[in-house]
Amino acid sequence: MAQFTCATCQKPFEVVQETLDKYPGWKPRFCMAHRKGGGGGASGGRGSFNSPGRGRFGSAPASTPAESSDAADAAPAAPTGPPQPIVPRVVPPGYAYGSRTFGRGMPQREVLTPQEALEKYTLGPKTGIFTDGSCDPNPGPGGWAWVRVQDGEVVQEACGGDRDTTNNRMEMTAIIRALDALPGDSAATIHSDSDLCVKTLTEWAKGWKARGWQRKGNQPIANLDLVMSAWEAMTEHPHVAFVWVKAHDGSRWNEYADALATQGLRATGSRKPQKT
C-alpha cells in the first residue's frame, strides 16, 4: 500500500493501490480521522457524497479560493484532443445505487446509464430476460427493471419505481413484471442477481404454500404479497427457468438491467412502468 502524510496531524497513513488506481492523479491529503469536517477539502469528506476529485455525478467540484491550491491534486486538468473513453460515475461509501447497499468502507462501484452499460460490457448471455431492482437508500425510493434480449438485441424492456419500498421488493417486482409481459407458453430464462428471489421461487415457495404460506415454525414470510404474486405468475409460465447471476460482475445485460432500474428510480418514483 502507498503511504502518505496527513496534512492535519502530520501522521503517516496508507491507501490501498486499488483505490488509487480508480482516481489517477489523486493524492490523498488527510487520514481517516481528519477526512470529515474541516479536513475534507476538495478530496471529499468521509460522510460526503463526492468521491475524490469528482462532484456527485462525476464532474469536478468548484473550489473556493482557500481550496484553490489543492484543486490540482483533487481534479486533473480536462483532457484535450480526440474524445476520451467514457469515465463512469462512482458511488462513494455510505451511498447506495443499484442492487446493493454500500456502507462506509465498502468498495466504490460505478453508476452507468443503460447506454454506457452497453458500451462498457460485452460478456455474459446474449439471450434471455434480465431483471434487477434498486433502492436509494434502503428502505426508501426504489426502482425495478427488466429487459428481454434475443441474440444481443433488445426485444422489450420496462422500468418503474416506488416512492417507499425496499431493495428486495424491487427485485421481486422486476421478476413479476417480466413474467406478466411474457406469453404463458413462452420458453425463456430469467436472470436475476437476487439469490434470495431465485431461491424463494425455485426452492422455498412451494413448501410455504403447502403450509398455508408460512415458513417452518409458523414464521411469517417477508414481502408475502409479492411472493404470492410471483409464485402465481411463475406457475402460469411452466417453461420459464430462473438463474442467479452475480451482481456487478461484468455480465452485459445484468449491468444494463441495473442501469435501467436506476433510471426507473430516478424518474418519478411512480408505481407505473416506463416502457421503451
Secondary structure, 3 states (H helix, E strand, C coil): CEEEECCCCCCEEEECHHHHHHCCCCCCCCCHHHCCHHHCHHHCCCCCCCCCCCCCCCCCCCCCHHHHHHHHHHCCCCCCCCCCCCCCEEECCCCEECCEECCCCCCCEEECCHHHHHHHCCECCCCEEEEEEEECCCCEEEEEEEEEEECCEEEEEEEEEEEEECHHHHHHHHHHHHHHCCCCCCCEEEEECCHHHHHHHHHHHHHHHHCCCCCHHHCCCCCHHHHHHHHHHHHCCCCEEEEECCCCCCEHHHHHHHHHHHHHHHHCCCCCCEEC
